[in-house]
Amino acid sequence: MITTRRLGDILIDLGILTPFQLEDAFRNKPKRVMIGDWLLEQELITSTQLGNALATQFEVAFADIDVMATDHQVMRLLPEDFARQHSVVALGLAGRKLRLAMVAPDDIEAIAEAELMTGYEVQPEVGLAQDIRALISRAYDERALARQTIIDLKFSELVEARGNGDEGVAIASLVDDETPVVRLVHAILNGAATAGASDIHLEPHKPEMRVRYRVDGVLQQIMTIPSHIEESVISRIKVMADMDTTESRRPQDGQLSVFENGVKINFRVSNIPTVDGQKLVLRLLEEGSKIFDLGRLGMTDKNLKSIKQMLDRPFGMFVVTGPTGSGKSTTLYAALQHLNDEVRNIVTVEDPVEQRIVGINQVQSDNEFGMGFANALRYIMRQDPDVIMLGEIRDRETAATAVQAALTGHLVISTLHTNDAVGAVQRLADLGIDNFKIAGSLLGSIAQRLLRKICDHCRQEVAPNETILATLDPRQTIPATAKFYRGAGCRKCLQTGYSGRMPIFEIMNLNQQLANEIEQGAPHSRLRDRAIELGMVELAGAGLIQAQAGLTTLEEVYFKTKS
């Protein structure tokens, strides 16, 4: 869609503005403010006049948005992040067509992506930016309001709470202090545990601080905190985490603990200064609540057998790959627990140590005291280890030392940031490791992702998105009779359609054929094809299996495995 006429010229042609008014508006308009928005702000035109002019300019219908009447269920066909990023909002359905209000209805990429995500043909309409923003805030904030009920419930529970022991910060002793800030902080902390959040973000913005929970891997706004108590909230958390309340210009780390339903919950606290104030992120670590067991990770029997075969080798390197938040640490801890017995000396180097496991010697990485990954690994080699776990291989020195340890009789377990299992080979090569050393040391690698699970309470059968299905299954192995599902959205899942997460795995178990290919410097594509020939199931294929089983959606598989 090509725009041939300028908005100002259209307004003049329609007799709404004079050339002089338009010239004067351009002269006084602040930079980065659209001329239409400026004319509206100066009350030189009305919303309807602007909308009609935009419709003429883009040659599409004008979306006269009614914030109160729009179907929010239809709106949520598009993720909130996508809607905000592209300033678009889904207004309604007409057969297989989706009415999409857009600030820029000529954004072909946004239209194509919306069609891919929803499975509908998009009918673009032009909408006013302020109306679209208001509608997005209203529709998606209903989820935030639902989560706010969690916070409200915690207030009443806090008042009734009594001592839970001496460890951590007992709720009762804190509630004795009736200040609103104390109650607010503890409602936020305990509300996160109730909501199943993995992280809490407190972000300074003007005029209010934003509080968000990360639930099932997605950040969702819970509430805002007025700026006049923002510093009090931050100070309260810093006191609980034993951090310096007088320091606001340097990053700090700390830890705090609270009790939720008799369970001690540890929080790792990170604080950094931003231009608007101090930002805090709290990671939830439920002490003693996680059982690390390979058999309970959700693997198929075939995958479980393959991984155990690699881990039961006396020496070599076993690598877990994937983006941040894909569950790599959980897989590593489960692998360590599988190996944990009285006849092995197991030592780890982690940054930070997130979970403590009885029987394993865990070392905190600390560059300031000469205990970075590479140096710590060299010291550990003098400690007669059988198994070494490195939290991450980040640089050439660490990679070289780890490979050398694997080649000299030690089992080394670590993580790498790559997109797939075969990518571990290329990443090690990029870090300067010779191909023959990679072939000689690598036992195998796992790539993994966490997919959101469809809510059991609102799961319903849907027609598959044919475009996504064709992308995920190019060889057309999925039968035409296969059924697919999605969550309609309900109170149980707070209208998201999802509840909980599940892992999927892509496992490359190195054999002599693959080792020969690696030693000869075969490219990534060739290694991947050979691994598939030898039985490796790709991430997309593993996701499709779960989608056919009705556990997740095709859209979730696509965006987690193809990004």
Buried (B, 14 or more C-beta within 10 A) or exposed (E): EEEEEEBBBBBBEEEBBEEEBBEBBEEEBEEEEEBBBBBBEEEBBEBEBBBBBBBBBBBBBBBBBEEEEBEBEBBBBBBBEEBBEBBBBBBBBEEEEBBBBBBBBBBEEBBEBBBBBBBBEBBBBBBBBBBBBBBBBBBBBBBBEBBBEBBEBBBEBBEEBEEBEEEBBBBEEBBEEEEEBBBBBBBBBBBBBBBBBBBBBBBBBEEBBBBBBBBBBBBBBBBBBEBEBBBBBBBBBBBBBEBEEEEBEEEBEBBBBBBBEEEBBBBBBBBEBEEEBBBBBBBBBEBEEBEBEBEEBBBEEEBBEBBEEBBEEEBBBBBBBBBEBBBBBBBBBBBBBBBBEEEBEBBBBBBEBBBEBEEBEBBBBBEEEEBBBBBBBEEBBEEEBBBBBBBBBBEBBBBBBBBBBBBEEBBBBBBBBBBBBBBBBBBBBEBEBBBEBBBBBBBBBBBBBBBBBBBBEBBEEBEBBEBBBEBBBEEEEBEEEEEBBBBBBBEEBBBBBBBBBBBBBBBBBBEEEBBEBBBEEBEBEEBBBBBBEEEBBBBBBBBBBBBBEBBBBBBBBBBBBEE
